[in-house]
């Protein structure tokens, strides 16, 4: 399927999703907010895809939301009289924007964000919905919304504290400042910094293959459990993982692992 904002390339077991509006620094217009849902539904259902890599075409990952381009989608914000009916109309539209990133988090396949250049505002929102983030040396990050005049409302304030901690998340949210790749790695926003784009994409692919070579059942169940456990007690998490574990074992993957060990070879997992 062709998309207006994204380019999707399937190279099983990896799928590449590119933000593809390079002339506008991948600023996120209306299609950017609508197309992730069908994209990640398709990737979630595709048995040949085990890992997804998100990256940006052109000079950067994303310069953030295209405010001018989104005015037509959100006419409520320009209404002179901000009465209850206007607010009531705006609310479900905000929910829909949130789904743009939540669908990435809910995709059962692990998602790696490969970030170069600017990763600002809505770009950072998207990156925090991914499982893993790596970047280039020239990457810059900013939780920019406070500098624009609104609260970040599509997920970054909920997800970022679980990645970098409350103190750093609040610092970024209140100051709206840019941080470089070194600082991003220091606060654990990214797990790896690469010299350039080509090296980063090579490393992202290498990591994706490391994931893809493991049991799809085990990897996807691990993502499910990790997502569930956010905000839960240890006891809640233990009870949940017990039910997941009981549901996925025994499996062909487990039997294959045992057989491969006996035969002293690498296992070939099918996800069954």
C-alpha positions in Angstrom: 0.0 0.0 0.0 1.2 3.5 -0.8 1.2 6.1 1.9 1.5 9.9 1.7 3.9 10.5 4.6 5.6 7.1 5.1 7.5 4.6 3.0 7.3 1.0 4.2 9.9 -1.5 3.0 9.5 -5.1 4.0 12.7 -7.1 4.0 11.8 -10.1 6.1 12.4 -10.6 8.9 12.8 -6.8 9.2 10.4 -4.0 8.1 11.6 -0.4 7.6 9.2 2.5 8.1 10.6 5.8 6.9 9.2 9.2 7.6 9.3 10.6 4.1 8.8 14.3 3.9 12.4 15.4 3.6 11.8 18.8 2.1 9.9 19.7 5.3 12.3 18.0 7.6 9.7 15.3 8.1 7.4 17.7 9.9 4.3 15.7 10.8 1.2 16.8 8.8 -2.2 15.2 8.7 -1.2 12.0 6.9 1.6 11.4 9.4 -0.9 11.2 12.2 -3.3 8.9 10.3 -1.1 6.4 8.5 0.8 4.8 11.4 -2.3 2.9 12.6 -2.8 0.9 9.3 0.9 0.5 8.9 1.5 -1.0 12.3 -1.7 -3.1 12.2 -0.3 -4.7 9.0 3.2 -5.2 10.4 1.7 -6.7 13.6 -0.2 -9.3 11.5 2.6 -10.1 9.1 4.1 -13.4 10.2 7.3 -12.8 8.1 8.1 -9.6 10.0 9.8 -9.9 13.4 11.3 -6.5 14.0 10.5 -3.0 12.8 13.0 -0.1 12.3 11.7 3.5 12.1 13.9 6.2 10.6 13.6 9.4 8.6 14.5 10.3 5.1 16.6 13.3 4.4 18.5 15.4 6.9 16.6 14.4 10.1 14.2 12.1 11.9 11.5 14.7 12.4 11.4 18.5 13.2 8.0 17.9 15.0 4.4 18.7 14.2 3.5 20.8 11.1 1.4 23.3 13.0 0.2 25.2 9.9 -0.6 21.9 8.1 -2.6 20.7 11.0 -4.8 23.8 11.4 -7.4 22.4 9.0 -7.6 19.2 11.1 -8.1 21.0 14.4 -10.3 24.1 13.6 -11.5 24.0 17.3 -8.2 25.6 18.5 -9.0 28.8 16.4 -12.5 29.2 17.7 -12.8 32.6 19.4 -15.3 31.4 21.9 -13.9 28.3 23.6 -17.1 27.0 25.0 -18.0 23.5 26.1 -19.2 22.3 22.7 -15.9 23.3 21.1 -13.9 21.5 23.8 -16.1 18.4 23.5 -15.4 18.3 19.8 -11.6 18.6 20.2 -11.3 15.9 22.8 -11.8 12.8 20.6 -9.4 14.4 18.0 -6.7 14.5 20.7 -7.4 10.8 21.5 -7.0 10.0 17.8 -3.6 11.8 17.7 -2.5 9.8 20.7 -3.4 6.5 18.9 -0.7 7.5 16.3 2.0 6.6 18.8 0.1 4.1 20.9 -0.2 1.8 17.9 3.6 1.6 17.8 3.8 0.7 21.5 1.0 -1.9 21.1 2.5 -3.5 18.0 3.7 -7.0 19.1 6.8 -6.7 17.1 9.8 -4.9 18.7 10.3 -1.4 17.2 13.7 0.3 16.9 13.9 4.0 16.3 17.0 5.0 14.3 17.4 8.7 14.8 19.5 11.3 13.0 19.5 15.1 13.0 16.5 16.7 14.7 14.1 14.6 16.8 11.9 17.4 18.1 8.4 17.6 19.6 6.2 15.1 17.8 9.3 13.3 16.6 10.3 12.6 20.2 6.8 11.6 21.0 7.1 8.9 18.4 10.6 7.8 19.4 9.5 7.3 23.0 6.7 4.9 21.8 9.4 2.6 20.3 11.1 -0.1 22.3 14.7 0.9 21.6 16.3 4.1 20.4 19.7 4.5 18.7 21.0 7.7 17.1 23.8 9.4 15.1 26.4 11.7 16.7 24.7 14.8 15.2 21.2 13.9 16.6 19.4 16.6 18.7 16.4 16.0 20.9 13.9 18.4 22.3 10.6 18.1 24.2 9.6 21.4 22.5 5.9 21.8 23.3 6.3 24.3 26.2 8.2 26.7 24.0 5.3 26.6 21.5 2.6 27.2 24.0 0.8 23.8 24.7 1.3 20.7 26.8 2.7 17.6 25.1 -0.5 15.5 24.9 0.2 12.5 22.7 2.3 10.3 25.0 5.8 11.7 25.6 5.0 12.9 29.2 3.7 9.5 30.0 6.5 7.4 28.4 9.6 9.6 28.8 9.8 9.3 32.6 10.0 5.5 32.3 13.0 5.9 30.0 15.0 8.7 31.6 13.4 9.1 35.0 11.2 11.9 36.4 13.9 14.4 37.0 15.3 14.5 33.5 11.8 14.2 31.9 10.7 17.3 33.9 13.8 19.2 33.0 13.2 18.5 29.3 9.5 19.3 29.5 9.9 22.6 31.4 13.0 24.0 29.6 12.1 22.8 26.1 15.9 22.8 25.4 17.8 20.8 22.9 20.1 18.0 24.1 22.8 16.4 22.0 23.5 12.7 21.4 26.0 12.5 24.2 23.5 13.8 26.8 20.8 11.6 25.3 23.0 8.5 25.9 24.0 9.7 29.3 20.3 9.8 30.4 19.5 6.5 28.7 17.2 8.1 26.1 19.3 6.2 23.5 21.3 3.1 24.0 23.8 3.6 21.2 25.4 6.6 19.4 26.8 6.0 15.9 29.2 8.2 13.8 26.8 8.7 10.8 23.6 7.7 9.2 25.0 4.7 7.3 26.6 3.3 10.4 23.5 3.8 12.4 21.3 2.0 9.9 23.8 -0.9 9.8 23.8 -1.1 13.6 20.0 -1.0 13.7 19.8 -3.8 11.2 22.4 -5.8 13.2 20.4 -5.4 16.4 17.1 -6.2 14.5 18.7 -9.5 13.3 19.8 -10.4 16.8 16.2 -10.0 17.9 14.8 -11.8 14.9 17.0 -14.8 15.5 15.3 -15.4 18.8 11.9 -17.1 19.3 9.2 -14.7 18.1 6.8 -16.1 20.7 9.3 -15.3 23.5 10.2 -11.9 22.1 6.7 -10.7 21.6 5.5 -12.1 24.9 8.4 -10.2 26.6 7.3 -7.0 25.0 3.7 -7.6 26.1 4.8 -8.3 29.7 7.1 -5.3 29.8 4.4 -3.0 28.5 1.9 -4.4 31.0 4.2 -4.0 34.0 4.6 -0.2 33.6 2.8 1.4 36.5 2.0 -2.0 38.1 3.4 -3.6 41.3 5.9 -6.4 41.1 3.2 -8.8 42.3 0.8 -7.7 39.6 3.6 -8.2 37.0 4.5 -11.6 38.4 0.9 -12.8 38.2 0.5 -11.5 34.6 3.8 -13.0 33.3 2.8 -16.4 34.9 -0.4 -16.4 32.8 1.5 -15.4 29.6 4.1 -18.1 30.3 1.5 -20.7 30.8 -0.2 -19.7 27.6 2.9 -19.9 25.3 4.6 -23.1 26.6 5.0 -25.7 25.4 5.7 -24.5 21.8 7.4 -25.6 18.7 10.0 -22.9 19.4 10.8 -24.4 22.8 11.1 -27.9 21.3 13.3 -26.5 18.5 15.6 -24.8 21.0 16.1 -28.1 23.0 16.6 -30.1 19.8 19.1 -27.5 18.4 21.1 -27.6 21.7 21.3 -31.4 21.6 22.5 -31.2 17.9 24.9 -28.3 18.7 23.5 -25.9 16.1 21.6 -22.6 16.0 17.8 -23.0 16.4 15.5 -22.0 13.6 12.4 -20.5 15.2 9.0 -20.4 13.5 7.0 -18.6 16.1 4.7 -21.6 16.5 
